[in-house]
Amino acid sequence: MADRPCEGATHLLNMMNREKDPGAHHYRQHMAVYRPRRSVLYLPASNSRALEKAKGLACDAVILDLEDAVAPEAKLEAREAAAAAVRAGGFGRRELAIRVNGVGTEWHEADLAAACAAGPDAIVVPKVDSAETVRALAAAFEAHGAPSGTALWAMIETPGAVLSVADIASASDRITVLVLGTNDLVKELGVEHVPGRLPLQTALGLTVLGAKAAGVVVLDGVYNDLTDVDGYLAECRQGRALGFDGKTLIHPRQIDDANATYAPSAEAVEDSRGLLAAWRAASGAGVVTYRGRMVENLHVATAERVLALHEAITAIDQDA
C-alpha cells in the first residue's frame, strides 16, 4: 500500500469536514484521508516491465489491471503478479489499486479473493450497476479478509449505473471512488466517440452529481487516441470543468497533462492566498472585498481548499 498522505492533504479533509454537517452520510469514516487523484494509470498486471517502471512515474495512482488489458490465457499469471507487486511495495506515495474481472465472469471470485488477501489501497470492480451489487461486494471484501483500509472503486459503465450513481456511491463505506468507463458507455448507448463528447454529456453530468452528493471522488474515463495530444488536453480540461477530480489514463505520456490540468493553477493559488489574507486582515470589520469582489464564507472555504490541494500536490511531487 502507498505511504501515508502528507499533512496538507489531511488538513484539506479536516477543513472540508468543518463545512459539512458532521452527521451527514456523505462524509463518512472512510473519508478520513484525502489524496489527489489527478492521474490514475491503468497498467496490465501481466507486464512485469511496466509494473517496475510505474514505480518511477509521476502519476498519483496506478491500477494493476486484470481485466481488459489482459488476455484470457494470461489471467492467472496477471493475478499472481498483481498480488506480488502489492506485497512487494515500492510505489511510494502512489495509490495502488487492482482492477479485477467483473462480477459473473469466470475469473471474478478468484481475482477478488487474491486482491483482498494482497490488501492494496483499492480494488476496482467493473460494471457496478446497483447498490445491491455494492453491498454484495462489500460483504465479499469482509469474507475474504480485506484490510479495512482497502477501498472499493466502482466503475460506472452502463446506462443503468448512471441512473443509479447516487445509490451506488452511498451503498457502502468501502466506496471512496467512482470511475467512469466511457468506452463501455459509448458501446451501451450505441453512439460514437466525438470531440466534445456531446453524446455523453448527460452521463458525465449525472455521474459527477451522484458522486458529489455522496461525497466520493469521481474519475473521468480514458482517452483512446495517443496521437491526438490536443484532443486529449481538451478532454482533460472539459473533465475538470465538469467537476471530475482526475482522469484515468492508458499511457505514461498522458500523465503530465492530467497532473497539470487537475492541479490548481499558479493564478488560482495566488488569488486564494490574497483572498485569505484580505479576509483575515478585515476580520470582524463587516463586509470584506478582494479585487472588487465581495468575500463570503463560501469563498474562504474554496480558497482554503485550493491552497491545501496545492500543498498536498507539492508534497507528493517533491517525494516522487
N, C-alpha and C positions, 0 to 999 in steps of 0.2 A: 504494500500500500504506500501511497505517497506520504511525504513528510507532512508535519503539521503546517497549516497555513500561517501566514505572517500576522503580526498583531494588528496591522492596519485593516486586514480583512475581517478580523474578529470585531474590531471597533465598528466597521461598517454594519455588520449584522446587529450589534447591540443598539446602534443608532436607529436602524430600521425597526427594531422591536419596540423602541420607545414611541414610534409614530403610530403603532397599531394597537388595537385592543389586545391586552395580554391574554385574554381568554379566547381570542379568535382562532378558529381551526387552522387558518392558513399560515400561522407562524408557529408550527408545531415543534416538538422537541428535536426532531431530526434536523431542523434548520439552524442548530447551534453553531455551525461552521459555514463560512462563506468562502467560495473560491471563484476567481474569474474563470470563465469557460469560453473565452473568445474564439479559440481554435481547438477543435476536437477532431483528431485524425484517426480515420479507420486504417488498420493495418491487418493483412492476412496473418493469422497466428501461425500458419504453416511456413511462413518465410522467416527463418531464423536471422538472416542477414538484416532484414527490415526491422525486426524487433530490437536488435542490438543498436542499429543506427538511431532508433527512436529515442534512446537514452540521451542523445545529444541535440535533439531538435527543440525548437523554441515554442512548441505547441503547449497549450495549457493542459490538455488531456489526450490520452491515447486509448482507443478502443481496439482490443485484440479480437479480431473478427473470426468467428467460426461459421458464419452464415454465408452471405452472398459471395464473399471473396475466396471461398474455399471449395474446391471440387469434392463431390461425394466420396471419392476414393481417398481423399486426404483429411477427412473429417476427424478421424480418430487421432491421427498424428497432430493435427492442429489443436485439438482439445488438450492433449498432454503437454504440448509446447506452451499453450496459454497459461495453464496452471503452473508449470515450471517457471515461467517468466514472472508471474506474480510472486511466487515464493522467493525467487532469487532477488527481486527488487532491483535497485539501481536506477530507478526512474526519477529520483529526486522529488521535486515538488509537483511533478506532473501527476495528474489524477489518472489512475489506471483502471480501465473497465474491460470486461469481457462481454462480447455480444454472442449469445447462444443462438441456436436454431429455434425456430418458432414453436409455440405450443401445438401439439398434434403431429409434429414431424417425428421421424424415427430416431432422430438424434437428440431431441429436446431434453428428455429426462436425464440421460447420461451427461449431457452438457451442463445442465443446471446443477446436478449433484457435484460434478467436478469443480465448477466455478464457485459454488458455495463453500466447498472444502478449502479451496485456494484462498478465499477471502479477499478479493480485490476491493477497490473503493466502490465499485458499482458493477452490477450485472445488467446488461442491456437486453431487453426482450422485444423481438419484432412483433408487429401486428397485434398490439394490445387493443382490443375493441370495446371493452366494457369494464365497469367497476368490479363485476364478479370475477373476471379474469385476473384483475389486480389482486383481489383478496385471495384467490387460489394460489397465485404466485407467492404472495407474502407468507402464506401457510407453508408452501413448499420450501421457502427460504429457511423457515424455522425448523422444519422436519429434517432438512439437510445440514443443519448446524451452521448456517451462515453467520458470521460475526455481526453484532448489532450495528457496526459501522459500515457494513456493505449495503449500499443503497440499490434501489430498483429504478432503472431508467426505462420508461415505457415509450415505445415507438408508435407514433400516430401515423398510420399509413393507409387507412381506408375511410370512405365517407362516413360509415357508422362510428368510427373512432372520433372523427372530427366533431360529429354531433354530440358526442358524449365526453368531450375533453374535460370539462369541469368535474364530472363524476369520477372519471379515471384518475385525475390528478389528486383528488381528495380521498381516494378509497383506502389508502394505507399510509402510515407514517414512513414506510420504506421508500415511497416515491419522492425523489428530490429533483428529477429532471424529466422533461418530455422532449423527445427527439422527433422532429417532423420528417417523415420519409416521403419526400416529394416525388421520387421516381415511381414508387408504387401508387401514390395518389394520382399521378398523371395516367398511369395504366388503368386504374379503377374508374376514373372519371371519363375515360375514352377521349382525352384531349391530347394536346401536343405541348412540348416544351417550346415556349416562345419568349423573346425578350420582354421583360416587364412582368412576366408570369400572370397575365390577366386571367387565364382560366383557373388559377389557384388563389386568386385574391381572397375569396370568401373563406377558403380553408386556412390560409395564412392568418387572417384576422381572427377567426374563431379559435384557432389553436393558441394564439397569443393571449386572447381574452380569457380562455379557460385556465391557462397556466397561471396568469397573473391573479385571477380570482382565487386560486388555490395556494398561491404563494410559492410556486415552484419555478425553477429555471426552465427556459424553453430554448431549444436549439433549432436553427434553420437547417434545411436539407442540403444535400451536396450539389455542387456544380460540376457537370459531367465533362465539359469541353476544356481540357487543359491548355489548348492553344488559344482560347479566347480570353485573354487577360482582361480586356476592357469589359467584356460581358460579366466575367466573374466579379470584378471590382464593383460594377454597378449592382449586382445582386447582393453583395455584402452590404453595400450602403442601403439598399432597399430593406434588407432584413433588419438592420439597425434602426432605420426609421420606423418600421412597423412594431418594434418592441422586442425583437428577439435578443437573447443575451449572448449569443455566439453562433458559430457556424460549424457544421460537420464538414470534413474535408476528405478528399481521396488521394491527395499527393502532397508531399512536403513543400513543394513550390507554392502552395496556396496559403501557407501559414502566415507569412509576413503581412499580407494584405488583410487577412482576417484579424490579426492582432492589432493592426493599426486602426482598422475601422471600428472595432468594438471596444477600443480604449478611449477615454476622454481625450479630446484634442488639447493641444497646448493652450489654445484660446479659452476653452471651457475651464481648464484648471486655473488659469489666471483670473478669469471672471469670477469663478467661485471663491477664490481667495479674497478678491476685492470685496465681493458682496458680504462675506462673513466678517471682514474687518469693519465694513461700514455698519453692519448690524451690531457688532459688539461695541463699537465706539458710540453708537446712539442708543445704547440700552436704556430703556426707561424714558426715552425722550418723545414717545408717541410715534407718529408716522416716520418711517425710515425710507429713504430713497437711495438708489445707487445707479449712477449713469442715467439718470432721468426716469428710472423705473421704480415703482413702489415695491417695497420688500415686505413680504409676509412670512409667517412661519413655514409655509409650504416651500417657499423659495430657499429658505435657510436649510431645510431638510434636503432639498435637491442638491444644493451646493455641498453639504456635508457628504452626501453620497458620492458625488463626483470626486471630491478630494480623497475620500477613503478608498475608492476604487483605484484611483491613480496611485496611491501609496501601496496598495496591495499588489498591483501590477509591477510597479517599480521594484518591489522586494523580490517578486518572482523572477523578473528579468535579471536582476543582479545575482540571484542564486543559480541561474542557469549555467 
